[in-house]
Structure formats: structure tokens, C-alpha cells
Amino acid sequence: MSYIERKELFSLVEEKRRLTAAQKFMIWVALGVMTMFFAAFTSAYIVRMAEGHWETFALPQIYLYSTITILISSLTLWQAHRLIKHDEVEKSRVWLLLTFLLGAAFLIMQWMGFVDMVSRGIYFVGHVAGSYVYVLAAMHALHVILGLGFIAYVLIASFRYKVNARRDVAIYVTSVLWHFLAALWLYLYLFMRLTR
């Protein structure tokens, strides 16, 4: 290999390293934006509650189960990520699929929570406290749908062997996002439960 070929190869490797670092950095920027978004909504919740005319109600019981479900899904994705880092991609597929199914179950339970609130006469319009719960849960659910898309991408990439210990950007970004969403829902659930 000539000096010029080595230099070009080094240049390509360096460019890939910088791109990987940028992609990993961008997920943290996105999480910062999401944090500010939900902080603004929870701040508005507190301000509006302090103004009065706030009808309290019990959160749907299913939200407790959905909280447990998303926390378990965070553990299953952690296991998938760990296996990929050890180049056990085939074993990681089961954990990725389980994470996806738990995420889908979480969304179904969130919907069931909405149905429960409607059955108790707590609508998006006409019930101030209820409208905040709908908005917080729905906005989080939209982010979970995005996260499920990432998980599906990593699962498909694992069958094509495009994810492994050396090509870990996709699983890294997915894991960071999913763990954030699990922690965010735990925060939102406790926030809504404790500020009744």
C-alpha cells in the first residue's frame, strides 16, 4: 500500500469517526430539546393548577402498568445493546423484538388510559386537568412511536448484520433515546400522580 493510499484510507476512517461522533452528539441535542419541551408543559401544568378551577381526578390505573412496562422495555433494550457490543447479534434480536413488543404494549395501555378517562367524563375539552394529562401522555406517545421506529430499524439492520460492536451508532442512538423516554414517562407519571 502506497503512502497516498494509506493517507486516503486514514482520511476515510477519520471522516467516519467524526460522522459517528456527530451522530452520537446529535441524539443528546435532541434529548435536550425534548427535555425543554416537556419542562415547558409541566411548568404550564403547575401554573394553570395554581390559578384555580382545577378539577382533580385519579389517573387511570393502567398508567401504573404502562409505567412498569416501559421500564422493563428499557431493561430489555439494555440487554440487546450489551449483546450487540459483544458481537452476539443473533441473541440480541430476541431482546430487540421483546423491546418492540413491550413498547407497543405501552402504547396500547396509554390508549386504554384515554378510554378510561373518557368513560369517566374526563374529556380533552372542558376539563382543564384532563386536557393536560391528554397532552402530556399523547406527546410522549408520539415520541415512543418514533422510538419504536428506531428499534424496528435496528432489528432489521441486525438481520443484515449492519449492527455490531464496530457499527454501533444505530443501537447507541436507539438506546439513549429509549432509556430517555422510559425515564421521561416515569417522571411524567410521578409528576401527574403527585400534583393532583
CORFEN-V433740 format. One record per backbone hydrogen bond with DSSP energy under -1.0 kcal/mol. NH is the residue of the N-H (numbers start at 1). CO is the residue of the C=O. E is the energy in kcal/mol with one decimal. If there is no record, write none. Layout:
nh=NH co=CO e=E
nh=NH co=CO e=E
This chain:
nh=6 co=2 e=-2.5
nh=7 co=3 e=-2.4
nh=8 co=4 e=-2.4
nh=9 co=5 e=-2.5
nh=10 co=6 e=-2.8
nh=11 co=7 e=-2.3
nh=12 co=8 e=-2.4
nh=13 co=9 e=-2.5
nh=14 co=10 e=-2.7
nh=15 co=11 e=-2.4
nh=16 co=12 e=-2.3
nh=17 co=13 e=-2.3
nh=18 co=14 e=-2.3
nh=19 co=15 e=-2.3
nh=20 co=16 e=-2.6
nh=21 co=17 e=-2.4
nh=22 co=18 e=-2.3
nh=23 co=19 e=-2.5
nh=24 co=20 e=-2.4
nh=25 co=21 e=-2.1
nh=26 co=22 e=-2.4
nh=27 co=23 e=-1.2
nh=29 co=25 e=-1.6
nh=30 co=26 e=-2.6
nh=31 co=27 e=-2.3
nh=32 co=28 e=-1.8
nh=33 co=29 e=-2.1
nh=34 co=30 e=-2.5
nh=35 co=31 e=-2.6
nh=36 co=32 e=-2.2
nh=37 co=33 e=-2.3
nh=38 co=34 e=-2.6
nh=39 co=35 e=-2.4
nh=40 co=36 e=-2.2
nh=41 co=37 e=-1.7
nh=42 co=38 e=-2.5
nh=43 co=39 e=-2.2
nh=44 co=40 e=-2.4
nh=45 co=41 e=-2.1
nh=46 co=42 e=-2.0
nh=47 co=43 e=-2.6
nh=48 co=44 e=-2.8
nh=49 co=45 e=-2.3
nh=50 co=46 e=-1.9
nh=52 co=49 e=-1.0
nh=63 co=60 e=-1.7
nh=64 co=61 e=-1.4
nh=66 co=62 e=-2.5
nh=67 co=63 e=-1.9
nh=68 co=64 e=-2.0
nh=69 co=65 e=-2.3
nh=70 co=66 e=-2.5
nh=71 co=67 e=-1.9
nh=72 co=68 e=-2.3
nh=73 co=69 e=-2.3
nh=74 co=70 e=-1.4
nh=75 co=71 e=-1.4
nh=76 co=72 e=-2.2
nh=77 co=73 e=-2.1
nh=78 co=74 e=-1.9
nh=79 co=75 e=-2.0
nh=80 co=76 e=-2.0
nh=81 co=77 e=-2.8
nh=82 co=78 e=-2.4
nh=83 co=79 e=-2.3
nh=84 co=80 e=-2.3
nh=85 co=81 e=-2.4
nh=87 co=84 e=-2.0
nh=88 co=83 e=-3.0
nh=92 co=88 e=-1.5
nh=93 co=89 e=-1.1
nh=96 co=92 e=-2.6
nh=97 co=93 e=-2.7
nh=98 co=94 e=-2.4
nh=99 co=95 e=-2.3
nh=100 co=96 e=-2.4
nh=101 co=97 e=-2.6
nh=102 co=98 e=-2.5
nh=103 co=99 e=-2.5
nh=104 co=100 e=-2.3
nh=105 co=101 e=-2.5
nh=106 co=102 e=-2.3
nh=107 co=103 e=-1.9
nh=108 co=104 e=-2.2
nh=109 co=105 e=-2.4
nh=110 co=106 e=-2.2
nh=111 co=107 e=-2.2
nh=112 co=108 e=-2.4
nh=113 co=109 e=-1.9
nh=114 co=110 e=-1.8
nh=115 co=111 e=-2.5
nh=116 co=112 e=-2.4
nh=117 co=113 e=-2.2
nh=118 co=114 e=-2.4
nh=119 co=115 e=-2.3
nh=121 co=118 e=-1.9
nh=122 co=117 e=-2.8
nh=131 co=127 e=-2.7
nh=132 co=128 e=-1.6
nh=133 co=129 e=-1.7
nh=134 co=130 e=-2.7
nh=135 co=131 e=-2.4
nh=136 co=132 e=-2.8
nh=137 co=133 e=-2.6
nh=138 co=134 e=-2.8
nh=139 co=135 e=-2.8
nh=140 co=136 e=-2.0
nh=141 co=137 e=-2.4
nh=142 co=138 e=-2.2
nh=143 co=139 e=-1.5
nh=144 co=140 e=-2.1
nh=145 co=141 e=-2.3
nh=146 co=142 e=-1.7
nh=147 co=143 e=-2.4
nh=148 co=144 e=-2.7
nh=149 co=145 e=-1.8
nh=150 co=146 e=-1.8
nh=151 co=147 e=-2.4
nh=152 co=148 e=-2.7
nh=153 co=149 e=-2.2
nh=154 co=150 e=-2.4
nh=155 co=151 e=-2.6
nh=156 co=152 e=-2.7
nh=157 co=153 e=-2.8
nh=158 co=154 e=-2.0
nh=159 co=155 e=-1.1
nh=162 co=157 e=-2.9
nh=164 co=167 e=-1.2
nh=172 co=168 e=-2.5
nh=173 co=169 e=-2.9
nh=174 co=170 e=-2.3
nh=175 co=171 e=-2.6
nh=176 co=172 e=-2.7
nh=177 co=173 e=-2.4
nh=178 co=174 e=-2.9
nh=179 co=175 e=-2.8
nh=180 co=176 e=-2.0
nh=181 co=177 e=-2.5
nh=182 co=178 e=-2.2
nh=183 co=179 e=-2.5
nh=184 co=180 e=-3.1
nh=185 co=181 e=-2.4
nh=186 co=182 e=-2.2
nh=187 co=183 e=-2.4
nh=188 co=184 e=-3.0
nh=189 co=185 e=-3.3
nh=190 co=186 e=-2.5
nh=191 co=187 e=-3.0
nh=192 co=188 e=-2.9
nh=193 co=189 e=-2.3
nh=194 co=190 e=-2.8
nh=195 co=191 e=-1.7
